[in-house]
Amino acid sequence: MSDAKANPEAVDGDPVPAKNMAAALTRGTLVFGDGATQVFTPDGRTTYIDHGRPTVGEWSIVGDGTFSSYWPPDYRATYSLGWIVEEKGIVGLSFTEVSRGERFDGRYQ
């Protein structure tokens, strides 16, 4: 992936290819519609902050175009990722939980 403002290969709503997932997730802080934020780090850690309360978890790419997140002590979810593109630039990611179909949109801060 190149600069967030110019990536001619990304189309709004298209799936993020597995080969691009790590770079897409670790690109920067994501801000969700409710104000919560999330950061993914290259070492497989993630921090979700909701109303000032941080929760630390782990993430990994499953290999089939999805990624898994684990939140101790026992919550695990699998998500597919989609691009959010505006004016030919990547501005965020959509997360769709595989088992429930619930979608969350996060925009790069």
Phi, psi and omega in degrees: 000147177255203181309143182299339182269351182211101174217095185295345181278341183271133178238135182308128178089344179292150177295146173280122179297148181308322182294341181255355186298312182300315179295321180294317182290323185267004183301324180174182179293134176257137178245128182263166184304330180271004179093350177294152178235158177213138177237133174249132179251155183300339181277009177088015177257154175217145177234124179250126181242118180236119182053041177081358181258114179277143172233130183254134179220194180229154177221156176204152177275130183284330177112343181254018181096013175233167173226156183248141172236143182234127180239107181302146011270341188208016181262125177230138178220153177242135184233148165261153181244142174231153177283144165249113185238133175227133179051045178063019177235143178284122180244353180177191182226143170257136180248121177242118180290124187299316186286331184244345181076007180288134185245139176231134178252128177240134179250140178297135181285000000 
